[in-house]
Amino acid sequence: MQKLIITVALVGAEVRKEDTPHLPIMPDEMAEQAQEVYEAGASIVHIHARDLEGNSTQDREIYREIIAKIRERCPIIIQVSTGGAVGMTDDERIQPISLKPEMATLTTGTVNFGEEVFMNSATQIRRFALEMKENGVRPEFEIFDTGMIENAYKLVRDGYVRGHLHYDFVMGVPGAMPATPEQLLFVRKQIPEGATWTVAGIGRAQLPMSTMAILLGGHVRVGLEDNIYYRKGELATNRQLVERVVRISREIGREIATPDEARKILQIS
């Protein structure tokens, strides 16, 4: 098997400091925790930005500050969000791509998101993909439902995405695909040969889905964006969530990828 790539979703758009005091919302906090998870074994950090009040924002200048502070501390791969938060405009969501991060998320379809709807029309998806292509950013296809896999591959066929293909199966969002072994076994067979994949289990699904991904040769995403608990009733830190995955992976004989090894696996120049 390839060495395991661990992505950490530090903060997200929905979780608040009131939910967990361990959430990093300011640029200095994000940079400090990016260094902590890098030292623990993570090779990719997935970031959302927050404003001074702690609200989700896609402001380019705030992203610029976060990226600069992380790069000062460690060589981890920086992956920005283009999802932002439900209800943001395309122009808002796409802002951080112009900063030319190494990676960015690209959700390839519309999905129910609890009581809300996360809109991604075909026109939006093409625009985001083209912006990433023009700025040399490696997209990670965010797959919340099975049909998004075909939408992603249509971008490849139509020339909007080139090079290595990498997918993130987001499992357990209310209204989207379930976090079950059967679902993971199915979706991993739907992507093109040679592509790589990561699993992001939501809430209590994070640990079982991560373990399955390790065993099946996939990669893992953890972090407070997706799950704030280490176990029932016990709040986690981002570092703890990484350390647990590292421990499980090494127990079964699978080593952990450094950021440079992850760059080679994902073919990021």
C-alpha positions as CSV (number, residue, x, y, z in Angstrom):
1,M,0.0,0.0,0.0
2,Q,1.0,3.6,-0.4
3,K,1.9,5.4,2.7
4,L,-1.1,7.0,4.4
5,I,-1.9,10.6,3.7
6,I,-3.6,12.3,6.6
7,T,-5.6,15.5,6.0
8,V,-6.8,17.6,8.9
9,A,-9.8,19.8,8.5
10,L,-8.9,22.3,11.2
11,V,-12.0,24.5,11.6
12,G,-14.7,24.3,8.9
13,A,-17.6,26.8,8.5
14,E,-20.2,25.6,11.1
15,V,-18.4,24.7,14.4
16,R,-18.2,27.5,16.9
17,K,-16.0,28.2,19.9
18,E,-19.1,27.6,22.0
19,D,-19.1,24.0,20.8
20,T,-15.4,23.4,21.6
21,P,-12.7,25.7,23.0
22,H,-10.1,23.8,21.0
23,L,-11.4,25.3,17.7
24,P,-8.8,27.5,16.0
25,I,-10.5,30.5,14.4
26,M,-7.8,33.2,14.2
27,P,-4.9,33.0,11.7
28,D,-2.3,32.6,14.5
29,E,-4.3,29.8,16.1
30,M,-4.7,28.0,12.7
31,A,-1.0,28.3,12.1
32,E,-0.1,27.0,15.5
33,Q,-2.4,24.0,15.1
34,A,-1.2,23.3,11.5
35,Q,2.3,23.0,13.0
36,E,1.0,20.7,15.7
37,V,-0.8,18.3,13.3
38,Y,2.2,18.3,10.9
39,E,4.4,17.2,13.8
40,A,1.9,14.6,14.7
41,G,1.9,13.1,11.2
42,A,-0.5,15.1,9.0
43,S,0.6,16.0,5.5
44,I,-2.4,18.2,4.3
45,V,-4.2,20.9,6.2
46,H,-7.7,21.8,4.9
47,I,-8.6,25.4,5.9
48,H,-11.7,27.6,6.1
49,A,-11.3,31.2,7.1
50,R,-13.1,33.1,9.9
51,D,-13.6,36.8,10.4
52,L,-12.9,38.7,13.7
53,E,-16.3,37.7,15.0
54,G,-15.6,34.0,14.3
55,N,-18.0,33.8,11.3
56,S,-17.1,31.9,8.1
57,T,-15.6,34.1,5.4
58,Q,-13.9,33.5,2.1
59,D,-12.1,36.8,2.2
60,R,-8.9,36.5,0.1
61,E,-6.8,38.7,2.5
62,I,-7.7,36.6,5.5
63,Y,-6.7,33.4,3.6
64,R,-3.5,35.1,2.5
65,E,-2.6,35.8,6.2
66,I,-3.5,32.2,7.2
67,I,-1.5,30.7,4.4
68,A,1.6,32.9,5.1
69,K,1.5,32.1,8.8
70,I,1.2,28.3,8.2
71,R,4.1,28.4,5.6
72,E,6.3,30.2,8.2
73,R,5.9,27.3,10.6
74,C,5.9,24.1,8.5
75,P,5.9,22.5,5.0
76,I,2.5,21.0,5.2
77,I,0.3,21.0,2.0
78,I,-2.3,23.7,2.2
79,Q,-5.7,22.9,0.8
80,V,-8.3,25.8,0.8
81,S,-12.0,25.4,0.7
82,T,-14.1,26.6,-2.2
83,G,-17.3,25.4,-0.4
84,G,-17.2,28.3,2.1
85,A,-20.5,28.2,3.9
86,V,-24.0,27.5,2.6
87,G,-25.5,30.6,0.9
88,M,-22.3,32.2,-0.2
89,T,-22.0,33.5,-3.8
90,D,-19.7,32.0,-6.4
91,D,-17.5,35.2,-6.3
92,E,-17.1,34.8,-2.5
93,R,-16.4,31.1,-2.6
94,I,-13.7,31.3,-5.3
95,Q,-11.6,34.1,-3.8
96,P,-8.7,32.0,-2.2
97,I,-7.9,30.2,-5.6
98,S,-6.1,33.3,-6.8
99,L,-3.6,32.8,-4.0
100,K,-2.4,29.7,-5.8
101,P,-2.5,27.2,-3.0
102,E,-1.3,23.7,-3.8
103,M,-4.8,22.2,-3.4
104,A,-8.4,23.2,-3.2
105,T,-11.7,21.4,-2.7
106,L,-14.1,21.1,-5.6
107,T,-17.6,19.8,-4.7
108,T,-19.1,18.3,-7.9
109,G,-22.8,18.5,-7.2
110,T,-25.7,19.8,-5.2
111,V,-26.5,18.1,-1.9
112,N,-28.9,18.3,1.0
113,F,-26.9,19.5,4.0
114,G,-29.0,18.9,7.1
115,E,-31.9,21.4,6.8
116,E,-30.0,23.4,4.1
117,V,-29.0,22.8,0.5
118,F,-25.4,23.2,-0.6
119,M,-25.8,24.4,-4.2
120,N,-23.3,23.4,-6.9
121,S,-24.7,23.7,-10.4
122,A,-22.9,22.4,-13.5
123,T,-22.0,26.0,-14.4
124,Q,-20.6,26.7,-11.0
125,I,-18.6,23.5,-11.0
126,R,-17.0,24.2,-14.4
127,R,-16.2,27.8,-13.3
128,F,-14.4,26.6,-10.2
129,A,-12.6,23.8,-12.0
130,L,-11.4,26.2,-14.7
131,E,-10.2,28.7,-12.1
132,M,-8.2,26.0,-10.4
133,K,-6.7,24.8,-13.7
134,E,-5.6,28.3,-14.6
135,N,-4.0,28.9,-11.2
136,G,-2.2,25.5,-11.1
137,V,-4.2,24.3,-8.1
138,R,-4.8,20.5,-7.7
139,P,-8.5,19.9,-7.1
140,E,-9.8,17.4,-4.5
141,F,-13.2,16.2,-5.6
142,E,-15.5,16.4,-2.6
143,I,-18.0,13.6,-3.1
144,F,-21.1,13.8,-0.8
145,D,-23.3,11.6,-3.0
146,T,-22.5,8.9,-5.6
147,G,-23.7,10.9,-8.6
148,M,-20.9,13.5,-7.9
149,I,-18.3,10.9,-9.1
150,E,-19.7,11.0,-12.6
151,N,-19.9,14.8,-12.5
152,A,-16.2,14.9,-11.5
153,Y,-15.2,12.6,-14.4
154,K,-17.2,14.7,-16.9
155,L,-14.9,17.6,-15.9
156,V,-12.0,15.4,-16.9
157,R,-13.5,14.3,-20.2
158,D,-14.3,17.9,-21.1
159,G,-10.8,19.1,-20.3
160,Y,-11.5,21.2,-17.2
161,V,-9.3,19.0,-15.0
162,R,-6.0,17.4,-16.0
163,G,-3.4,15.3,-14.2
164,H,-3.8,13.1,-11.2
165,L,-7.3,12.6,-9.8
166,H,-8.0,12.7,-6.1
167,Y,-11.4,12.2,-4.4
168,D,-12.6,12.8,-0.9
169,F,-15.7,10.7,0.1
170,V,-17.6,12.8,2.7
171,M,-19.7,10.2,4.5
172,G,-22.4,10.7,7.2
173,V,-23.6,14.3,6.4
174,P,-27.4,14.3,7.2
175,G,-29.1,14.2,3.8
176,A,-26.1,12.8,1.9
177,M,-24.5,9.4,1.5
178,P,-24.3,7.3,4.7
179,A,-21.2,6.3,6.5
180,T,-21.4,2.6,6.1
181,P,-18.9,-0.1,5.1
182,E,-21.1,-1.1,2.2
183,Q,-21.2,2.5,0.8
184,L,-17.5,2.9,1.0
185,L,-16.8,-0.4,-0.7
186,F,-19.2,0.7,-3.5
187,V,-17.9,4.3,-4.1
188,R,-14.2,3.3,-4.1
189,K,-15.0,1.0,-7.1
190,Q,-16.5,3.9,-9.1
191,I,-13.5,6.1,-9.5
192,P,-11.0,5.8,-12.4
193,E,-8.1,3.4,-12.1
194,G,-5.0,5.1,-10.7
195,A,-7.0,7.8,-8.8
196,T,-6.5,8.2,-5.1
197,W,-9.1,8.7,-2.4
198,T,-9.6,9.9,1.1
199,V,-12.5,9.3,3.5
200,A,-14.0,12.0,5.7
201,G,-16.3,10.4,8.2
202,I,-18.7,12.9,9.9
203,G,-19.2,12.9,13.7
204,R,-19.0,9.4,15.3
205,A,-18.4,7.9,11.8
206,Q,-14.9,9.5,11.7
207,L,-13.1,6.7,13.5
208,P,-14.7,3.6,11.8
209,M,-14.5,5.2,8.4
210,S,-10.9,6.2,8.9
211,T,-10.0,2.7,10.0
212,M,-11.7,1.2,6.9
213,A,-9.8,3.6,4.7
214,I,-6.5,2.6,6.2
215,L,-7.3,-1.1,5.6
216,L,-8.5,-0.6,2.1
217,G,-5.6,1.5,0.9
218,G,-7.3,4.8,0.9
219,H,-6.3,7.9,2.8
220,V,-7.9,9.7,5.8
221,R,-9.3,13.1,6.7
222,V,-9.9,14.0,10.4
223,G,-10.4,17.2,12.3
224,L,-12.7,19.4,14.2
225,E,-14.6,20.5,11.1
226,D,-16.0,17.0,10.9
227,N,-16.0,15.7,14.5
228,I,-15.3,17.5,17.8
229,Y,-15.2,14.4,20.0
230,Y,-12.5,11.9,20.8
231,R,-15.0,9.6,22.3
232,K,-18.5,10.1,23.6
233,G,-18.6,13.1,26.0
234,E,-14.9,13.9,25.6
235,L,-13.9,16.8,23.4
236,A,-10.9,16.2,21.0
237,T,-8.1,18.4,19.7
238,N,-7.0,18.3,16.1
239,R,-3.7,16.9,17.2
240,Q,-5.3,14.0,19.2
241,L,-7.4,13.0,16.2
242,V,-4.2,12.8,14.0
243,E,-2.3,10.9,16.7
244,R,-5.0,8.3,16.9
245,V,-5.0,7.6,13.2
246,V,-1.2,7.4,13.1
247,R,-1.2,4.9,15.9
248,I,-3.9,2.7,14.2
249,S,-2.1,2.8,10.9
250,R,1.3,1.9,12.3
251,E,-0.2,-0.9,14.3
252,I,-1.3,-2.6,11.1
253,G,2.0,-1.9,9.4
254,R,1.1,1.1,7.2
255,E,3.5,4.0,7.4
256,I,2.6,7.7,7.3
257,A,3.3,10.0,4.4
258,T,5.3,13.2,4.9
259,P,4.1,16.2,3.0
260,D,6.8,15.7,0.3
261,E,5.7,12.0,0.0
262,A,2.1,13.1,-0.3
263,R,3.1,15.5,-3.0
264,K,4.6,12.6,-5.0
265,I,1.5,10.4,-4.5
266,L,-0.8,13.2,-5.5
267,Q,1.6,14.4,-8.3
268,I,1.7,18.0,-7.0
269,S,4.8,19.7,-8.5
